[in-house]
């Protein structure tokens, strides 16, 4: 088999390449930065821009299948490869839906999946009308390029509406009703082209300023709520004809019902506990899914994961002494909010 191609050179690509090696497969990574984390584990790193159709075409010819480690790959580039006979997994159609928060929510609505009330915001008049629908508090989110809390801001008083628009630079947006939730949870699952579907246990997550801080598995939900999460995730995967690993993030309400927050079409930060606490882990399952291998049902142990953000990476030696396993992403520049590594402890 030709190498697996991965767009993006961050820590997720680093761990995907490591998983491929375990399966005796090679990986080629395409990224704009030579000093990216994936350079440590990929068999070959190709430097280029995702918009350069000639460069990505040359890259794809060396690969059996193309995948990606983050959502902000230009979907036009992926459609270009697919239209020229290249296998891309997940499909460009999936990314086209999920890159835009509005089309993502419209897709979920079409599947009759519960989510918080929302409205499309193109101009300030839309926002005034939308606030009557959502009520307060509400969160204003840009339709594109938001992650780790970026591109979003809360509106708690009517007078804050104009300031919120200015904060997101008047980009096209969606307004969502704020959710009074018991906990945030995520379900990570894998599906292959034959429709085989496996999943990990529901994971409970804690965010601060929009950035994931900790994940605990199993989540503190009851069995009925966990089954609901599996059913919703499976429905999403089947409707998208999904191939690969995906994560669905939920809000659990006081009555135990779930609202979908968002879909991540890739391996996910809240699944990092699977390294060392699950066999296979999420990265191996993704490689298996996109290459048509069997998808074993994961055997899992309870575990905790904490992100090491910015200077927290300096706590790694102490955490090791406390029984945590550290994955250092090898990033040289520490800055506020940057994920430098993570720690996992099997309970």
Buried (B, 14 or more C-beta within 10 A) or exposed (E): EEBBBBBBBBBBBBBBBBBBBEEEBBBBBBBEEEEBBBBBBBBBBBBBEBEBBEBBBEBBEBBBBBBBBBBBBBBEBBBBBBEEEBBBBBBBBBBBBBBBBBEBBBBBEEBEBBBBBBBBBEEEEBBEEBBEEBEBBBBBBBBBEBBBBEBBBBBEEEEBBEEBBEBBEEBBBBBBBBBEBBBBBBBBBBBBBEEEBBBBBBBBBEBEEEBBBBBBBBBEBEEEBBEBBBEBBBBBBEBBEBBBBBBBBBBBBEEEEBBBBBBBBBBBBBBBBBBBBBEBBBBBBBBBBBBBBEBEEBEBBEBBBBBBBBEBBEBBEEBEEEEBBBBBBBBEEEEEEBBBBBBBBBE
